[in-house]
Amino acid sequence: MFGLSKLFSAKSVQKQPIISALAAYRSAAFAVGIEQDFIADITQNTDKSITVKLNLPFAAQSEMPHVAQFLTERLKIDVNVTASVHLKEAAKFKAIKHIVLVASGKGGVGKSTTAVNLAGSLKNEGAKVGILDADIYGPSIPMLLGLVGSEPVTKDNKQLQPFDANGIKAQSIGFLVPSDDATVWRGPMASGALSQLLNETDWGELDYLIVDMPPGTGDIQLTMSQKVPASGTVIVTTPQDLALADAQKGIAMFNKVNVPVLGLIENMSHYICEHCGEANHVFGKDGAQKLALKHGVPVLSHIPLAIDIRESSEQGKLIADDTDAVISKTYSAAARLVASTLYYQQHHNAIDVVITED
Ligand SMILES: Nc1ncnc2c1ncn2[C@@H]1O[C@H](COP(=O)(O)OP(=O)(O)OP(=O)(O)O)[C@@H](O)[C@H]1O
C-alpha cells in the first residue's frame, strides 16, 4: 500500500482512499455513507488539495462543509467538496418527482409554518421545490410567503401560473375558493378542487412538491390523500397528549390509503430560555418519540417554540431563508432527512416504515 503523502503527490490523484472515506461518512441524512455512485469527479489542485464534486440524488447540499471537514481530518489533506442535486427517479406526476403531504391530526400545531419552511429548506439544499396549499379551512401559505393580494395568472387561458416566492413555486386553494365556503365542503368536492389545482398549475420540473393538507383526519383529508400520487407524508404534532392522540389517527389514516409516513415533526417541542439557554419542555417531553416508537416511524425533527418563527411568519418571510438563524439549521436538517428518507425508501429499503393499526 502507498502512504497517503505519496498518494496525493502523485500526478493523477489516487481515488480509492477518498472513495473509502466518503463511504465511511455518517450523518442522519447519509445514514449509509456517501456512495461511489454519488461521486462526479475527484481532482487534485495545484496546491495539492483535493476537490471532490458530488452529484447528490437527494437535497443535502448544505452538509458539504461537514463532509469536507470529515475528509480533511481523515485523509490529513485539505479537501473541498461541492455538490449539485440531481434526483435519479422518474417523475411520478407530470414533471414532479416527489409529492410530500404535510399533515396534522389537529389544527393549530404549526403544520403550515412547518410545511413552508421545509419547502424553503429543500430549495436551499439545492432542489427545485413547489408548495401547494390545500388547506381549505385556512389557506395560510399566501400570508406565509408574502403573497397576500396576488392574483393568479393563467397562460393561454389554460394553465395557472404558480407564484414565485423567492425560488419556491407556490399555489393556493385560497386563490380559488373563499375559505368561508369550506365549512360545507365534503370529501369529493375538496379532493376535486385539489386535483384540479394540482393538474391545472404549470409547475414545470420539480424535485419536491410539498402539499399543506387541511388539519384533521376526516372524510376530506382521506379523500384528498387518495387523490394525490404522494411519495410520503410528514405528520406535524406538538408534544401534548391531545395532539399526539390526533397524530396517531393521522398515521392510521395514511396507513389506510397506503401513503408511507416518512416521520413525525414535533413542533413547539421545547422553549429555549433567552437568559440561561436551557430547554424547557412547556408542553411535555418525549411524547412524539414514544408515539414514533410505537408506530415504527422516525421523529424527523424537534422544532422549538421560538418567537423568531412566529415573527417571520407574520412578515411573510421564511426563517429557513435566514441562514444565520439557528432555527434555520433545524429546518434544514429536517429537510435533508425528508429528502434522504424518500431516496432510501426507493433505492435501498434501508428505512423500513412499519405502521400499526391502532
Ligand atoms: N415553532 C413555533 N414557534 C412559535 N410559533 C409557531 C411555531 N410554529 C407555528 N407557530 C405559530 O403558531 C400559529 C399557528 O401556526 P400554523 O398556521 O402554521 O398552524 P397550522 O397547524 O397550519 O394551523 P391550521 O390548523 O389553522 O392550518 C402561527 O401564529 C405560527 O406563527
Ligand as a Chemical Component Dictionary entry (heavy atoms), coordinates in Angstrom:
data_LIG
# 
_chem_comp.id                   LIG 
_chem_comp.type                 NON-POLYMER 
_chem_comp.pdbx_formal_charge   0 
_chem_comp.three_letter_code    LIG 
# 
loop_
_chem_comp_atom.comp_id 
_chem_comp_atom.atom_id 
_chem_comp_atom.alt_atom_id 
_chem_comp_atom.type_symbol 
_chem_comp_atom.charge 
_chem_comp_atom.model_Cartn_x 
_chem_comp_atom.model_Cartn_y 
_chem_comp_atom.model_Cartn_z 
_chem_comp_atom.pdbx_ordinal 
LIG N1  N1  N 0 -42.325 26.561 16.364 1  
LIG C1  C1  C 0 -43.074 27.643 16.509 2  
LIG N2  N2  N 0 -42.737 28.638 17.360 3  
LIG C2  C2  C 0 -43.505 29.735 17.523 4  
LIG N3  N3  N 0 -44.653 29.947 16.860 5  
LIG C3  C3  C 0 -45.047 28.990 15.988 6  
LIG C4  C4  C 0 -44.283 27.803 15.748 7  
LIG N4  N4  N 0 -44.936 27.057 14.804 8  
LIG C5  C5  C 0 -46.035 27.750 14.478 9  
LIG N5  N5  N 0 -46.113 28.900 15.186 10 
LIG C6  C6  C 0 -47.189 29.902 15.163 11 
LIG O1  O1  O 0 -48.387 29.226 15.537 12 
LIG C7  C7  C 0 -49.501 29.696 14.790 13 
LIG C8  C8  C 0 -50.178 28.538 14.045 14 
LIG O2  O2  O 0 -49.266 28.060 13.057 15 
LIG P1  P1  P 0 -49.779 27.436 11.675 16 
LIG O3  O3  O 0 -50.729 28.354 10.989 17 
LIG O4  O4  O 0 -48.570 27.007 10.929 18 
LIG O5  O5  O 0 -50.561 26.185 12.228 19 
LIG P2  P2  P 0 -51.445 25.131 11.442 20 
LIG O6  O6  O 0 -51.286 23.846 12.157 21 
LIG O7  O7  O 0 -51.126 25.143 10.000 22 
LIG O8  O8  O 0 -52.858 25.737 11.687 23 
LIG P3  P3  P 0 -54.232 25.390 10.947 24 
LIG O9  O9  O 0 -54.685 24.154 11.582 25 
LIG O10 O10 O 0 -55.082 26.565 11.293 26 
LIG O11 O11 O 0 -53.949 25.247 9.486  27 
LIG C9  C9  C 0 -48.940 30.785 13.885 28 
LIG O12 O12 O 0 -49.107 32.014 14.521 29 
LIG C10 C10 C 0 -47.458 30.463 13.786 30 
LIG O13 O13 O 0 -46.648 31.612 13.536 31 
# 
loop_
_chem_comp_bond.comp_id 
_chem_comp_bond.atom_id_1 
_chem_comp_bond.atom_id_2 
_chem_comp_bond.value_order 
_chem_comp_bond.pdbx_ordinal 
LIG N1  C1  SING 1  
LIG C1  N2  SING 2  
LIG C1  C4  DOUB 3  
LIG N2  C2  DOUB 4  
LIG C2  N3  SING 5  
LIG N3  C3  DOUB 6  
LIG C3  C4  SING 7  
LIG C3  N5  SING 8  
LIG C4  N4  SING 9  
LIG N4  C5  DOUB 10 
LIG C5  N5  SING 11 
LIG N5  C6  SING 12 
LIG C6  O1  SING 13 
LIG C6  C10 SING 14 
LIG O1  C7  SING 15 
LIG C7  C8  SING 16 
LIG C7  C9  SING 17 
LIG C8  O2  SING 18 
LIG O2  P1  SING 19 
LIG P1  O3  DOUB 20 
LIG P1  O4  SING 21 
LIG P1  O5  SING 22 
LIG O5  P2  SING 23 
LIG P2  O6  DOUB 24 
LIG P2  O7  SING 25 
LIG P2  O8  SING 26 
LIG O8  P3  SING 27 
LIG P3  O9  DOUB 28 
LIG P3  O10 SING 29 
LIG P3  O11 SING 30 
LIG C9  O12 SING 31 
LIG C9  C10 SING 32 
LIG C10 O13 SING 33 
# 
